[in-house]
Each structure stands twice: as structure tokens, then as C-alpha cells.
Amino acid sequence: MTIGPTRLTKDAPLVALGDHMRNAALSSVVTLTAPTGAAVLVFTVETKAIRVRLDGGTPTTTVGLLYSAGGPYTLGVVPGQVIKLIEAEASAVLNYQWSA
């Protein structure tokens, strides 16, 4: 079961898995795969919006869930889940961290 996007609150207990990641190369589709033990993807979007697909489909600049610049956002995941994303406008930047 996948839980939809929410805003992160300061009271949310999260344990980081792996390293913090930053991706500024979002002009083509980027695929993220939830690692073993992951339950949450925590992310922020800098400068410009992104589009995200959770159903395995390919996002475009006009298709997919729209995340405006801001955050942090949280997205419930299961290990092995594939998340695809692309910038909705040029120069978007994604910062993310997988968490248990």
C-alpha cells in the first residue's frame, strides 16, 4: 500500500537510510527505486516544480503529480517501489532522503 504525499512535520519520527541525494539533472525522466527497509521518501523541490508518477508510467512536463517548489514533502513507499519524475519547468532541483 502506498500512502500519498504529505507535508513533513517536525514531530515525524524518521530514520535516514543511506545518503542524502541531490539531483539537478531532471530534464529527462529520473527513476528512483525505494531501497530495502524504506518506508518514506522525504524530499524538497528547489526553484521549479516537478512531475511525479507512482504507477510506473512515464511523467512528462504536463502529466504526473505536480509538486511545486517547496517542501519538505513525504511520500510513503514500499521497498522496491519505482518512482519516476521529471522537471515541469527547466532548472528544477530535487533533494531527497530515503527513511525507515
N, C-alpha and C positions, 0 to 999 in steps of 0.2 A: 504494500500500500504506500502511495506517495502522498505526502502532505503538501499542500500548496504553499506559495510564498507568503512570508510574513515579515514584519519588521522585528529586528533583534532588540531585546530589552536588556538592560544592564543586569537583570536578575536571572537570565537564562544560563543554566549550568552547561558549559561546553568544554570538551577536552580536545585539543588540537591533535590531528593526525597528520604527520608529515610536515612539510614546509609550507609557509605562506607563498603564494604564487601571484605573479603579476603578468598580465598579457595585454600588450598594446597592439598586437597584430590580429585584429578582428575583422579585416576587410573581406576575408573568406571564412567559411564555416569552421568553427573550432569545436572539437569533440572532447568532452570531459567524461571520464568514467569513474564512478564512485569506488574507492578502494575498499578492501576488506576492513570491516569494523566501522565504516562510515554510516552515520545516521543523518547528518546535516551538512549542507554546503552553506557556508557563510560567505557573503560577497558584497562588495561595493562596486558601483559603476561610476567612473570618473568622466567628466567633461561632456560626453554624449550618450544617448540611450543605446541599449542593445535589445535584440530579439532572442528569445529562448524557446526551444521545443523540448518537451519532455516525453513525447510519444514516439521518438525515433525518426520523425520526419525531419526534413531539412528546412531550417529557417531561412528567410530572406529579409531584406530591409523592410518589407511590409507584412510578412507573415511570421507569427510566433508571438509569444507573450512579451509585451513591451515592458522593459524596466528602464525607468528614467534615471538620469544621473542622480546618485544619492545612495542611500542605504545607511547602515548595513541591512541587507536582506538575508533571510534564512530560507532554505529550501530543504524539506525533508527528503531523504533518499534512502535507497537500499543498496548494499554492496553490489557492484556490477552494473548499476543503472547508468545509462548513457544520457547525457545532457548535451544538446547541440546549441550553439549560439553564434551570433554574428552581430556586428555593429549595425544599428539602424541609421546612423549618420557617421560620416567619416570622423576619425580620431577618437573613438571610444576606447576606454581603458577599463579592464576588469582586474580587480584584486580579489583573490579567493583563498579560502582555507577549508579543508575537509575537517569535520569534527565528529566525535563519537557522541 
